[in-house]
Protein backbone atom coordinates (compact mmCIF):
# COMPACT_ATOMS: atom_id res chain seq x y z
CA UNK A 1 0.00 0.00 0.00
CA UNK A 2 1.38 3.25 -1.09
CA UNK A 3 1.76 6.13 1.49
CA UNK A 4 -0.02 9.30 0.32
CA UNK A 5 2.59 11.50 1.95
CA UNK A 6 5.15 10.28 -0.45
CA UNK A 7 3.13 11.82 -3.26
CA UNK A 8 3.54 15.41 -1.81
CA UNK A 9 6.53 17.10 -3.22
CA UNK A 10 8.55 19.32 -0.92
CA UNK A 11 7.89 23.09 -1.34
CA UNK A 12 10.77 25.52 -1.16
CA UNK A 13 10.83 28.40 1.39
CA UNK A 14 10.70 31.08 -1.30
CA UNK A 15 7.67 29.51 -2.92
CA UNK A 16 5.96 29.27 0.49
CA UNK A 17 6.44 33.03 1.04
CA UNK A 18 4.96 33.80 -2.36
CA UNK A 19 1.92 31.68 -1.57
CA UNK A 20 1.38 33.43 1.76
CA UNK A 21 1.67 36.86 0.10
CA UNK A 22 -0.87 35.86 -2.55
CA UNK A 23 -3.28 34.68 0.13
CA UNK A 24 -2.91 38.00 1.98
CA UNK A 25 -3.62 39.98 -1.15
CA UNK A 26 -6.63 37.81 -1.89
CA UNK A 27 -7.96 38.35 1.62
CA UNK A 28 -7.47 42.16 1.29
CA UNK A 29 -9.27 42.22 -2.09
CA UNK A 30 -12.06 40.06 -0.77
CA UNK A 31 -12.68 42.40 2.17
CA UNK A 32 -15.81 44.59 1.93
CA UNK A 33 -15.29 48.23 0.79
CA UNK A 34 -14.04 50.46 3.64
CA UNK A 35 -12.77 47.59 5.73
CA UNK A 36 -9.14 47.72 6.88
CA UNK A 37 -7.25 44.66 8.05
CA UNK A 38 -6.81 44.50 11.78
CA UNK A 39 -3.01 44.60 11.56
CA UNK A 40 -3.05 47.82 9.60
CA UNK A 41 -5.63 49.41 11.93
CA UNK A 42 -3.60 48.53 14.99
CA UNK A 43 -0.45 49.94 13.42
CA UNK A 44 -2.24 53.18 12.58
CA UNK A 45 -3.69 53.40 16.09
CA UNK A 46 -0.27 52.99 17.65
CA UNK A 47 1.23 55.94 15.66
CA UNK A 48 0.65 59.31 17.46
CA UNK A 49 -0.55 62.11 15.14
CA UNK A 50 2.13 64.64 14.25
CA UNK A 51 1.36 68.20 15.37
CA UNK A 52 3.17 71.53 15.49
CA UNK A 53 3.24 73.30 18.84
CA UNK A 54 4.27 76.75 20.03
CA UNK A 55 5.58 77.48 23.50
CA UNK A 56 3.71 80.44 24.97
CA UNK A 57 5.99 83.14 26.36
CA UNK A 58 5.11 86.03 28.64
CA UNK A 59 5.89 89.40 27.05
CA UNK A 60 5.05 93.10 27.11
CA UNK A 61 2.31 93.74 24.54
CA UNK A 62 1.16 97.24 23.51
CA UNK A 63 -2.63 97.39 23.42
CA UNK A 64 -4.49 99.61 20.96
CA UNK A 65 -8.09 100.59 20.30
CA UNK A 66 -9.47 101.64 16.94
CA UNK A 67 -12.04 104.43 16.82
CA UNK A 68 -13.82 106.37 14.09
CA UNK A 69 -13.30 110.10 13.94
CA UNK A 70 -13.33 113.28 11.87
CA UNK A 71 -10.70 115.92 11.37
CA UNK A 72 -11.25 119.41 12.77
CA UNK A 73 -9.28 122.57 12.03
CA UNK A 74 -6.86 123.69 14.71
CA UNK A 75 -7.94 127.32 14.23
CA UNK A 76 -10.67 128.91 12.12
CA UNK A 77 -11.26 132.65 11.66
CA UNK A 78 -14.18 134.25 9.84
CA UNK A 79 -13.00 137.64 8.63
CA UNK A 80 -15.60 140.42 8.88
CA UNK A 81 -15.23 144.20 8.40
CA UNK A 82 -15.19 146.34 11.53
CA UNK A 83 -16.20 149.45 9.61
CA UNK A 84 -18.41 150.15 6.61
CA UNK A 85 -17.28 151.23 3.18
CA UNK A 86 -16.43 150.19 -0.35
CA UNK A 87 -13.92 147.44 -1.02
CA UNK A 88 -11.16 148.98 -3.13
CA UNK A 89 -8.91 145.96 -3.53
CA UNK A 90 -8.58 142.29 -2.66
CA UNK A 91 -4.94 141.65 -1.79
CA UNK A 92 -4.61 137.84 -1.67
CA UNK A 93 -5.10 134.79 -3.87
CA UNK A 94 -7.88 132.46 -2.86
CA UNK A 95 -6.57 129.18 -1.46
CA UNK A 96 -3.08 130.44 -0.62
CA UNK A 97 -1.37 130.48 2.75
CA UNK A 98 -1.42 133.81 4.62
CA UNK A 99 0.32 135.00 7.77
CA UNK A 100 -1.19 136.72 10.78
CA UNK A 101 -1.21 140.47 10.14
CA UNK A 102 -1.11 140.15 6.36
CA UNK A 103 -3.48 142.56 4.57
CA UNK A 104 -6.41 140.92 2.83
CA UNK A 105 -8.68 143.79 1.72
CA UNK A 106 -8.49 147.55 1.40
CA UNK A 107 -11.62 149.55 2.23
CA UNK A 108 -11.91 153.10 0.88
CA UNK A 109 -10.00 155.14 3.53
CA UNK A 110 -11.01 158.62 2.34
CA UNK A 111 -13.93 159.26 4.73
CA UNK A 112 -11.96 157.90 7.68
CA UNK A 113 -8.92 159.98 6.78
CA UNK A 114 -11.20 163.03 6.81
CA UNK A 115 -12.54 162.09 10.22
CA UNK A 116 -9.00 161.72 11.51
CA UNK A 117 -8.04 165.15 10.16
CA UNK A 118 -11.07 166.71 11.81
CA UNK A 119 -10.29 165.06 15.13
CA UNK A 120 -6.70 166.25 15.00
CA UNK A 121 -7.90 169.81 14.34
CA UNK A 122 -10.23 169.61 17.33
CA UNK A 123 -7.32 168.43 19.42
CA UNK A 124 -5.24 171.38 18.32
CA UNK A 125 -8.03 173.79 19.33
CA UNK A 126 -8.34 172.10 22.70
CA UNK A 127 -4.64 172.40 23.34
CA UNK A 128 -4.72 176.08 22.40
CA UNK A 129 -7.59 176.59 24.83
CA UNK A 130 -5.52 174.97 27.55
CA UNK A 131 -2.68 177.38 26.89
CA UNK A 132 -5.02 180.37 27.25
CA UNK A 133 -6.72 178.97 30.34
CA UNK A 134 -3.35 178.28 31.93
CA UNK A 135 -2.25 181.89 31.38
CA UNK A 136 -5.51 183.26 32.85
CA UNK A 137 -5.20 181.06 35.89
CA UNK A 138 -1.56 182.07 36.49
CA UNK A 139 -2.51 185.75 36.18
CA UNK A 140 -5.42 185.37 38.61
CA UNK A 141 -3.19 183.72 41.23
CA UNK A 142 -0.76 186.65 41.11
CA UNK A 143 -3.49 189.26 41.36
CA UNK A 144 -5.40 187.59 44.15
CA UNK A 145 -2.36 188.08 46.45
CA UNK A 146 -2.60 191.85 45.97
CA UNK A 147 -6.39 191.75 46.21
CA UNK A 148 -6.61 193.04 42.66
CA UNK A 149 -9.09 190.26 41.85
CA UNK A 150 -11.40 188.31 44.06
CA UNK A 151 -11.01 184.69 45.07
CA UNK A 152 -14.07 183.95 42.99
CA UNK A 153 -12.32 185.15 39.85
CA UNK A 154 -9.37 182.87 40.64
CA UNK A 155 -11.68 179.88 41.13
CA UNK A 156 -13.34 180.62 37.77
CA UNK A 157 -9.98 180.80 35.99
CA UNK A 158 -8.78 177.52 37.50
CA UNK A 159 -12.07 175.79 36.60
CA UNK A 160 -11.71 176.98 33.01
CA UNK A 161 -8.20 175.53 32.95
CA UNK A 162 -9.39 172.13 34.14
CA UNK A 163 -12.19 172.16 31.60
CA UNK A 164 -9.76 172.95 28.81
CA UNK A 165 -7.48 170.12 29.93
CA UNK A 166 -10.47 167.73 29.90
CA UNK A 167 -11.31 168.90 26.38
CA UNK A 168 -7.77 168.00 25.34
CA UNK A 169 -8.19 164.49 26.74
CA UNK A 170 -11.50 164.07 24.92
CA UNK A 171 -9.99 165.37 21.68
CA UNK A 172 -7.07 162.94 22.01
CA UNK A 173 -9.54 160.06 22.39
CA UNK A 174 -11.39 161.21 19.28
CA UNK A 175 -8.13 161.30 17.36
CA UNK A 176 -7.29 157.78 18.52
CA UNK A 177 -10.74 156.50 17.55
CA UNK A 178 -10.46 158.09 14.13
CA UNK A 179 -7.02 156.56 13.67
CA UNK A 180 -8.30 153.13 14.66
CA UNK A 181 -11.14 153.36 12.15
CA UNK A 182 -8.66 154.42 9.50
CA UNK A 183 -6.53 151.38 10.31
CA UNK A 184 -9.64 149.19 10.03
CA UNK A 185 -9.80 150.07 6.35
CA UNK A 186 -6.87 147.65 6.04
CA UNK A 187 -8.52 144.26 6.72
CA UNK A 188 -5.80 141.99 8.14
CA UNK A 189 -5.56 138.24 8.70
CA UNK A 190 -6.01 137.38 12.39
CA UNK A 191 -4.22 133.99 12.15
CA UNK A 192 -1.81 131.98 10.04
CA UNK A 193 -3.69 129.68 7.71
CA UNK A 194 -5.10 128.95 4.30
CA UNK A 195 -7.71 131.22 2.73
CA UNK A 196 -11.01 130.01 1.36
CA UNK A 197 -13.30 131.65 -1.16
CA UNK A 198 -13.80 135.40 -0.97
CA UNK A 199 -17.46 136.44 -0.72
CA UNK A 200 -16.79 139.96 -2.08
CA UNK A 201 -14.86 141.60 -4.86
CA UNK A 202 -13.60 145.13 -5.44
CA UNK A 203 -16.48 147.61 -5.43
CA UNK A 204 -18.64 145.70 -2.95
CA UNK A 205 -20.18 147.66 -0.09
CA UNK A 206 -19.58 146.21 3.36
CA UNK A 207 -20.85 147.22 6.77
CA UNK A 208 -19.44 146.96 10.25
CA UNK A 209 -20.05 143.60 11.96
CA UNK A 210 -22.12 142.24 9.10
CA UNK A 211 -23.44 138.68 9.30
CA UNK A 212 -21.76 137.39 6.15
CA UNK A 213 -18.02 136.82 6.45
CA UNK A 214 -15.73 138.26 3.81
CA UNK A 215 -13.47 135.22 4.05
CA UNK A 216 -12.74 132.15 6.17
CA UNK A 217 -9.14 131.33 7.11
CA UNK A 218 -8.30 127.86 8.37
CA UNK A 219 -5.15 126.71 10.08
CA UNK A 220 -4.41 123.12 9.07
CA UNK A 221 -1.04 122.47 10.70
CA UNK A 222 -1.42 120.98 13.23
CA UNK A 223 -4.93 119.53 12.98
CA UNK A 224 -7.35 117.97 15.46
CA UNK A 225 -9.00 114.57 15.08
CA UNK A 226 -12.15 114.13 17.17
CA UNK A 227 -12.70 110.45 17.98
CA UNK A 228 -15.66 108.61 19.47
CA UNK A 229 -15.35 105.59 21.74
CA UNK A 230 -18.10 103.68 23.58
CA UNK A 231 -18.22 104.50 27.26
CA UNK A 232 -18.24 100.76 28.03
CA UNK A 233 -14.83 100.46 26.38
CA UNK A 234 -13.50 103.24 28.61
CA UNK A 235 -14.77 101.37 31.67
CA UNK A 236 -13.07 98.15 30.51
CA UNK A 237 -9.79 99.95 30.01
CA UNK A 238 -9.97 101.57 33.43
CA UNK A 239 -10.76 98.21 35.01
CA UNK A 240 -7.80 96.61 33.24
CA UNK A 241 -5.53 99.38 34.51
CA UNK A 242 -6.87 99.06 38.07
CA UNK A 243 -6.35 95.29 38.10
CA UNK A 244 -2.84 95.51 36.65
CA UNK A 245 -3.59 93.91 33.28
CA UNK A 246 -2.67 97.17 31.58
CA UNK A 247 0.02 99.69 32.43
CA UNK A 248 -0.53 103.24 31.27
CA UNK A 249 2.40 105.51 30.47
CA UNK A 250 1.87 108.36 32.93
CA UNK A 251 4.94 110.21 31.69
CA UNK A 252 3.28 111.37 28.46
CA UNK A 253 0.17 111.41 26.34
CA UNK A 254 -1.07 108.33 24.52
CA UNK A 255 0.19 108.01 20.95
CA UNK A 256 -2.20 107.63 18.02
CA UNK A 257 -2.10 106.65 14.37
CA UNK A 258 -4.80 107.19 11.76
CA UNK A 259 -5.99 105.30 8.68
CA UNK A 260 -7.24 107.51 5.85
CA UNK A 261 -10.40 107.01 3.81
CA UNK A 262 -8.52 105.23 1.02
CA UNK A 263 -7.12 102.68 3.48
CA UNK A 264 -3.59 104.09 3.61
CA UNK A 265 -1.88 104.90 6.90
CA UNK A 266 -1.09 108.53 7.65
CA UNK A 267 2.70 108.80 8.06
CA UNK A 268 2.73 111.16 11.06
CA UNK A 269 1.90 110.02 14.59
CA UNK A 270 -0.26 112.12 16.88
CA UNK A 271 -0.96 112.48 20.58
CA UNK A 272 -4.18 112.20 22.53
CA UNK A 273 -4.99 115.60 24.05
CA UNK A 274 -8.01 115.04 26.29
CA UNK A 275 -11.24 113.11 26.75
CA UNK A 276 -14.60 114.73 27.37
CA UNK A 277 -16.32 114.02 30.67
CA UNK A 278 -19.85 113.86 29.24
CA UNK A 279 -21.31 110.78 27.54
CA UNK A 280 -23.49 111.40 24.49
CA UNK A 281 -26.97 110.17 25.46
CA UNK A 282 -27.88 109.30 21.87
CA UNK A 283 -24.82 107.20 21.02
CA UNK A 284 -23.47 106.20 24.44
CA UNK A 285 -20.00 107.31 23.39
CA UNK A 286 -17.36 109.73 24.60
CA UNK A 287 -15.41 112.14 22.39
CA UNK A 288 -11.61 112.12 22.53
CA UNK A 289 -9.42 114.70 20.79
CA UNK A 290 -6.02 113.94 19.30
CA UNK A 291 -3.55 116.37 17.74
CA UNK A 292 -1.63 115.44 14.56
CA UNK A 293 1.03 117.31 12.60
CA UNK A 294 -0.11 118.15 9.07
CA UNK A 295 2.88 119.72 7.29
CA UNK A 296 1.78 118.66 3.80
CA UNK A 297 -1.88 119.59 4.19
CA UNK A 298 -2.96 115.99 3.55
CA UNK A 299 -5.62 116.17 6.25
CA UNK A 300 -8.49 118.55 5.63
CA UNK A 301 -11.29 119.46 8.05
CA UNK A 302 -14.28 117.14 7.84
CA UNK A 303 -12.42 114.03 6.62
CA UNK A 304 -13.51 110.67 8.02
CA UNK A 305 -10.62 108.63 9.47
CA UNK A 306 -10.03 105.69 11.76
CA UNK A 307 -7.56 106.20 14.57
CA UNK A 308 -5.54 103.60 16.46
CA UNK A 309 -4.92 104.88 19.98
CA UNK A 310 -2.59 103.23 22.46
CA UNK A 311 -4.46 102.23 25.61
CA UNK A 312 -1.51 100.88 27.57
CA UNK A 313 0.93 97.99 27.81
CA UNK A 314 0.13 94.48 29.01
CA UNK A 315 3.39 93.65 30.80
CA UNK A 316 2.47 89.99 31.36
CA UNK A 317 0.72 89.38 28.07
CA UNK A 318 0.22 85.87 26.71
CA UNK A 319 -0.27 85.70 22.93
CA UNK A 320 -1.85 82.60 21.41
CA UNK A 321 -1.99 82.29 17.60
CA UNK A 322 -5.52 82.63 16.26
CA UNK A 323 -5.06 79.50 14.15
CA UNK A 324 -4.68 77.51 17.37
CA UNK A 325 -8.02 78.71 18.79
CA UNK A 326 -11.36 77.19 17.84
CA UNK A 327 -14.88 77.53 19.20
CA UNK A 328 -16.82 75.03 21.26
CA UNK A 329 -20.50 74.36 20.50
CA UNK A 330 -21.25 76.93 23.22
CA UNK A 331 -19.11 79.52 21.45
CA UNK A 332 -16.25 79.45 23.95
CA UNK A 333 -12.69 79.83 22.62
CA UNK A 334 -10.62 76.69 23.17
CA UNK A 335 -7.22 75.27 22.25
CA UNK A 336 -5.22 72.05 22.66
CA UNK A 337 -2.21 72.13 25.00
CA UNK A 338 0.45 69.40 24.99
CA UNK A 339 1.59 68.52 28.51
CA UNK A 340 4.97 67.18 29.60
CA UNK A 341 3.90 63.56 28.87
CA UNK A 342 3.06 64.42 25.25
CA UNK A 343 -0.69 64.19 25.81
CA UNK A 344 -3.09 66.74 24.34
CA UNK A 345 -5.40 68.60 26.74
CA UNK A 346 -8.37 70.74 25.70
CA UNK A 347 -8.45 74.15 27.40
CA UNK A 348 -11.15 76.83 27.55
CA UNK A 349 -9.53 80.24 27.10
CA UNK A 350 -10.48 83.77 28.04
CA UNK A 351 -9.46 86.05 25.17
CA UNK A 352 -9.13 89.76 25.82
CA UNK A 353 -8.70 91.00 22.23
CA UNK A 354 -7.03 90.27 18.91
CA UNK A 355 -3.42 91.37 18.47
CA UNK A 356 -2.52 90.96 14.82
CA UNK A 357 -2.67 87.20 14.14
CA UNK A 358 -2.77 86.34 17.87
CA UNK A 359 -5.22 86.45 20.72
CA UNK A 360 -4.29 88.19 23.96
CA UNK A 361 -5.28 85.53 26.50
CA UNK A 362 -5.90 86.30 30.18
CA UNK A 363 -6.97 82.85 31.45
CA UNK A 364 -6.86 79.17 30.46
CA UNK A 365 -3.16 78.92 29.66
CA UNK A 366 0.12 79.66 31.41
CA UNK A 367 3.53 80.82 30.28
CA UNK A 368 5.74 77.93 29.21
CA UNK A 369 2.90 75.66 28.05
CA UNK A 370 2.83 74.34 24.49
CA UNK A 371 -0.24 74.98 22.36
CA UNK A 372 -1.01 73.08 19.13
CA UNK A 373 -0.98 75.43 16.17
CA UNK A 374 -1.09 72.84 13.34
CA UNK A 375 -2.66 69.39 13.18
CA UNK A 376 -5.21 70.03 15.92
CA UNK A 377 -8.05 68.67 13.78
CA UNK A 378 -6.55 65.17 14.12
CA UNK A 379 -6.25 65.38 17.91
CA UNK A 380 -8.60 64.32 20.68
CA UNK A 381 -8.30 65.37 24.31
CA UNK A 382 -6.25 62.80 26.20
CA UNK A 383 -4.55 61.41 23.09
CA UNK A 384 -0.78 61.17 22.79
CA UNK A 385 0.75 63.27 20.02
CA UNK A 386 4.11 63.71 18.31
CA UNK A 387 4.93 67.40 18.75
CA UNK A 388 7.31 69.57 16.75
CA UNK A 389 8.19 73.06 18.00
CA UNK A 390 7.34 76.10 15.82
CA UNK A 391 8.83 79.59 15.96
CA UNK A 392 6.73 82.52 17.15
CA UNK A 393 6.13 85.51 14.91
CA UNK A 394 6.53 89.02 16.26
CA UNK A 395 3.20 90.36 17.60
CA UNK A 396 1.47 93.12 15.71
CA UNK A 397 -0.73 95.70 17.39
CA UNK A 398 -4.34 95.13 16.52
CA UNK A 399 -7.51 97.09 16.91
CA UNK A 400 -10.97 96.41 18.26
CA UNK A 401 -12.35 96.29 14.71
CA UNK A 402 -10.02 93.45 13.76
CA UNK A 403 -10.92 91.69 16.98
CA UNK A 404 -14.62 91.85 16.11
CA UNK A 405 -13.92 90.58 12.61
CA UNK A 406 -11.98 87.63 13.99
CA UNK A 407 -14.83 86.79 16.36
CA UNK A 408 -17.32 86.85 13.48
CA UNK A 409 -15.19 84.35 11.57
CA UNK A 410 -14.91 82.00 14.52
CA UNK A 411 -11.58 83.16 16.01
Helices and strands as residue ranges (DSSP letters): G 4-7, H 13-30, H 38-46, E 49-55, E 58-79, E 85-90, E 97-98, E 103-107, H 110-145, H 151-184, E 186-188, E 193-195, E 205-206, E 215-230, H 231-243, E 255-259, E 270-275, E 285-292, E 304-321, G 322-324, E 326-327, E 333-338, E 344-348, E 350-355, E 358-363, E 370-374, G 376-378, E 385-389, H 400-408
